[in-house]
Amino acid sequence: MMTRPLPRVAASAAATFAATFAAAFALAPASAALAQSAGCAALNATPTGDITVMPTATLTLSALNAGETVTISGTGISTMMAMPGAGWFITDPTAGGGAVSPTYDATNAAFSHVFTVASGGMLSFGLQETGPNFTQLLGVSITCVGTTSGGDVILLSGFAQQHSISSALGRNFRNRFGLPGAVPQGPRNVFASTKGQDSEVSAWISLSGRSFWDGYEGSAVDLSFGVDRFVAANTLVGVMVGLNRLSVSDATGASTDADAGMIGLYAAQGLTGGLLADGYLAWSRVSYDAAGSSFDTDRVMAGLGLSGSIEQAAGLLQPRARLSAAWEDFPTGITGVVAGNSEQLTASLGARFDWRDPMPGTALTPFLSVDIEYGRLQDPSGAKDDYLAPRIGLGVNGMVGAGRLSASLDIGQSGSDVYDAGLDLTYEISF
């Protein structure tokens, strides 16, 4: 069956919307913050000088992430009343102490030791003496750098791709099931499930861009396409494909790129009481260029959602809940990359309100959405991150030419120290 070309008015809107990406990204506030743990930042703030270890010197009670590298240098060591062979080592006082590094000899000579935080991270960071009294380290300088695993970037790539999928499918489901029912629609409306037109097929295309700042600086762009049909009166199934591109850098200037191709299946089921349940399962092949290495991974993504609709005098209120998860496996033998699995879990609860009346001179109706998102993230090195933050969105939705156009902006968090803002454009036609 032939599909209609994208109407000129929609193409013009797409061009205008795409041009808006650059302007929106330019408005994102810059930050010199390095994406690192609070413990790593605290060690970098330690002034150069002598450190007395008697028998333990706690340097920070803040946690460090796995893969972070600490360098401890000094001009010499002064031992007092120490037994022969005495030395010192790095310890985690909050975790009960004990050596987490080799024992370094207590000799009065210049030294420099490099220590990498092991899988699981550290609750605190300190030094401990092995002798019976104390050891004084002279002219000590401490530096700490963030993990070279690219863990934060991995999580940002997965977040951007999943958020794009969820947003595009959410708009498609609302249109296909006619949820914005208070909005007047043209003759090609999409009430297929209530009219029994189970042969109706619909296609959509979605373009989204997302800007990241604070912990990392950069952006992601996602282009996705889907086709679906009603296989029963209230059951919709479809297939989707997509491409995602992420490019970010940290405060040191180190950059990482990730390109991902995606294919997946999705479905939605209309329930009694105006409820709609939906879900998707997708696979993505991701190509990374990070820490001087290029490698590929496999990412599996899944999502479940439940939404409702409540008619209001001014429009339609749609409460909603969503759960998304992603798993990604990283190979061994890649320089600068910690092998292992990354895991992401995002849960959100909120609502969207579509106004009944269109904006003057247009067929587009405005909407506002507010959600509370909880994210639990773990990168391949075992470093974990939890965050709870609001996400606020606004946009327009309505018939343009032969199809329905949706455009929106949202702002929220994608990590405890990373903020993001996204622009989305979706166009859907039925045939």
N, C-alpha and C positions, 0 to 999 in steps of 0.2 A: 504494500500500500504506500502511495506517495505521501510524503510529508510536506507541509507548507514551509516555504523559506521564512526565516526570521523577518518580521515586518520591519520597514525602515524606521518607524518610530521606536521600536524596541531596540534595533541596532544602534540608533542614536543614543538612546538611554544607556545602553551598555558601554558605548565609548565614553560618554560623560562620566559614568560611574567608575570605569577603569581609570580615567584621568584623576579622579578624586583620591585614588589610592596614595599617590605620591604626596599629595597635600596632607592627607591624614597622617601618614608616617612622619612627615616633617614636623608635625605638631607634637609628636611623642617626646616627652621630656628626656633629655640625655642624662646619663649617670655614669660616674666613674667607678661605681661599685663593682668589685670582682665577684663573680659567682663562686663563693667559697663558704665554708662553714663559719659559724661565730667563733669557734675555737681557733681556727686558722687565722682569722682577722685579729683575735686577741694576741696571738703569738707575734704577729707582725708589729703589733703596737708595743712590744716589750722593749724598753730602752737598753742600749748597749751598756754593759757594766759587769761587775762581779756578781756571781750568784753563789750563795752559801747553801750547800746541801747537807742538812743535819736532822735526821738522816734523809728527809724528803723535802724537796722544794716544789710546791704546786704552782705552776705558771699560769694555768687557766682552768676554771671549772666549767667552761663551755665545751660542747662536743665538737669533735672533728670527724669529717667524712672519710670513708675508706678511699684510698688512692691519693689523698693529699700528702705532699712531701714537705718535711721539715728539715731544714739545715741548721745545725748548731755549730758555730765556730767560736774559737777563743784564742787568746794569746798564750795561755798556759794554765797550769793547775797547781794550787798550793795545798798539799796534804799535811794535816796536823794530827799527830798521835794515831796515824793509820797503820794498820798491819801491812807487812809486805804483800804486794799483789792486790792491794785494794783498788777499787774502781767505782764506776757509776753507770747507771743505765736509765733508759726512759721507762716511765711507768704511768699507769692510769689510776690515780688515787681514788677516784669515786668508785671505780670497779673493784676496789679492794687491794690495789697495789700489785707488786710483783713485776718482773721484767717483761717488757714487750719488745725489747731491742737487745742486741748483743751487749755484753759488759765492756765498757771502754776503760782502758788502763788509766790510772791516776798518775801520769807522769808529767813533770813540769816542762812541757813543750807545747808549741802551737798545735792546735787540733781543728779538724773540721769533719763532722759526721752527718751523713744524710740518712734520714729515717722516713719510710713510707708507711702510712697508716694501713693496717691490714683490713681484710674484709670484715664488715660489721661495724667499723669505725671505733672511736674512743669517746667515752663520756667526759674525760678531762685529760690534762696533759701535765706531767711533772717529771722531776729527776729524782733518783734515789741512790744513796751511797751504799756500797757493799761492805765498807769497813765498820769498825766499832764506834767511831766518833763522827767526824764530818769532813767533807771535802769542799774546798772553795775553788770555783771555776772563775778564771780571770778574763776580763775583757770580752765577755760573751756577747755575741750577736746572733739573733734568731730570725730566720725567714721561713715563711710557709707559703706554698703555692697550691692552687686548687687542683683537684684531680685531673689527670690527663686522660681519664677514661672517656671523656665526652659524654658523661652520664646525663648532665643537665640538658645537653643538646638533643640527646636521644629522646628524652622525655618531652621536650618541646616539639620535636618532629611528630611524635605520636599524638600529642595533644592537638596540634594544628590540624592534622589529618582527620582525627575523630570528630573534632568540633565542626569541621566543614561538612562531614558526612551527616552528622546529627541535625545540623541546621538545614541542609538541603532537603533531607528526607522529611523533617518536621513540616516545612512549608509545603512540600508535595502532598503529604498526607492531609493537611488541612484543606488544600484545594480539591483533592480528589474526593474527599468525603463531604465537601461543602460545609466545613465547620464555620467559616466566616459567613454564616447564613443570613446575618443581618444586612450584608452588603448586596445591593442589587447587582445581578449578573446578566450578561448578555445571552443570546440564544444558544451559545455553545457552552452552557454551564456543565459542571462536572458532577452532577448528582447521579452518577451511574449506579451506585449501590441501591438507591431508593427507586430508580426507574426500571431496574432489572436489565439494564443494558450491559450484560456481562461480557459482551464482545468489544466494548470500548477500550481502546488503547491510548495511552498518554505517554509523552516524552518530555523530559525536562533537562535543562542544562544549567549548571551553577558555577559561578566564578566568585572566589572569595580571596581576600587578602588579610593577613594578620601581622601586626607590628608588635615586637617584644622590646621591653626596656627594663632598666634597673639592673637585674642580675646579668642579663645579656642584651645586646643591641642587635637588631636585625628584623627580618620579616619572613613570612611564608606566603606562598600563593598556591591556591588549589583550584583545579578545573575538573569538574565531574559531570557525568552524563548518565541518565537512567531512562529505562523504558519499563512500563508496567501495564497490567490489565486486571480487571476484575474476573476472578475465576468462579465466584459465587456472588450472591446478592450483596454481601458485606465483607468479602474477603479479597484483598488486593495483594498481588505478588509482582515482584519486579527484579530486574538485574541492573547493576550499575558498574561503571568503570570510571577511573579517574587518574589524575597526575598531580603530585604534590612536590613543591620545591621549597626548601628551607635554607636560608643563609643567615648565620648569626656570628657574632664575635664577642669575646669577653673583653674586660678592661685592659688586658695585656696586648690586645690586638690579634690574638690567635683566633682564626676563623674556622668554621665548620660548615660544610654544605651537605645537604641530604636530598636526594631525588627518589621519589617513591611512585611506582605504578600500582594501581589498585583494581581489583575486581571483586564483586560481592553480590549477595542476594539480600533482598529485603521483603518484608510482608507487613500487612496491617489488617486488623480485624475490628469491625464495628461491633460494639456490644450494646446491650440494653442500657437504658438510662443515659444515653448520650456519651458513653465512654468509648474510647478508642485505644486499643492495645497495638503496639508495633514493635518490630525488632529487625536487626540486620546482623549478618555475618560476612566478614570480608577478609581477604588475604592481600598483603602488599609486599612487593619486593623492593627493598630499600638499598640504595647505593650511597655510601658515605665517603666523604673526603675530609678526614679529620686527623689532627696530630701528625701530619705528614704521611698518613696511610690511607689507602683506598680499599674498601671491602664492601661486601653485600651481606644483607641479613634478610630473614623472613619475619614479617610482622602479622600476627593474627589479631583481628579486632571484632568486638561484638557489642551490641547495645540493645537495651530493652526500654520501652517507654509506655506510660499510661497517661492519658489526658482526658479531660471532660469539657463540656461547654455549658455555660449558664447564661441565659438571655438576660440582659440588663436594658434599662430604658435608653441608655446612650450607646449601647453596642453589645459585644459578646465577650464574656470573661471565660478564659480557658485555663483552669488549674492543670498542673502537669507535674510529673515526676519522671526522672530518667536515670538509668544506670548504664555506664559504659566501661569497658575494660579492654586492655591491649596487652599482648605478650610478645616479646621479641628475643631472639636467641643470637648471641654474639660469639663469633668463632675464636679459637685460640690462635696464638702465634702472630697477632697483629700488634706491631709496635705502638705503644702509647694508648692501647685500648685494653681494658680489663675484660676478659672472657666471662661469659655467664648470661643470665637471663634478666631482662628488664620487665617490670610489671607496672601497670597503671590501672587505677580504679578511680572513677569519678562518679559521684552521685549528686543529683541536683533536685531541688524542690522549689517550685515557683508558679508563676501564672503569667499569661499574656492577655492584654485587653485590646480588642479591635473596635475602634469607633464605628458607629453605624453610618454616619454621613461622610461622603468623600470630601476631600479638600476642594475649595472653590476652583472651578475651571478645569477639574481633572476627574478621572474615574478612579483615582487612588485614595484609599482610606488609610489613615495613620494607625499605628499600633505601638504599644509600650509593653515591655516584658521585664520582669524582675525575678531573679532566681538566686537561691543560696546554694553554692557549690562546695562540696567537700572532695578533696583530692588526696589520694594516698599513692605515693610514687616510690619506686625502688629501682635504682640503676644497676647495671651488671656487677659493679663492685660491691654491692650490698648497702650502699648509702641510701637512706630513706628520707622522705620529705612528706609532711602532712600539712595541709592548709585548709582553711575554711574562709570563704570570701563571697561577697555578693557579686552578681553579674547583672548589669543593667543594659537593656537594648531598646532601640527605637527604630522605626522604619515605616515604609509604606507598602501597600499591597493592593492590586486591582487589575482589571482588564486593560491591556494595551494591544491594539491590533487584534489578532486572532488568538492571542494567548494571555496568560496571567503573569504579571511582572511583580516580583517582590525584591525590595532593596532594604537593607538594614545595617545598623551600626551597633556594636556591643563592646563593652569595656568590663574587664574583670581581671582575675589572676590565674596564672597557669603554673604556679609554684609559690612557695613561701616567700621567695625573694625575686620573683619575676612577674611583671604585669604585662597585660596584652590588650590590644584594641583591634577589632576586626570589622571589615566591610564585606558585605555579601550581596550578590546579585543572582537571582534565579528567574528563569523564564520557562514557562510550561505551555505546551500546546496539546490538544486532544484531537484524535483522528480515528 
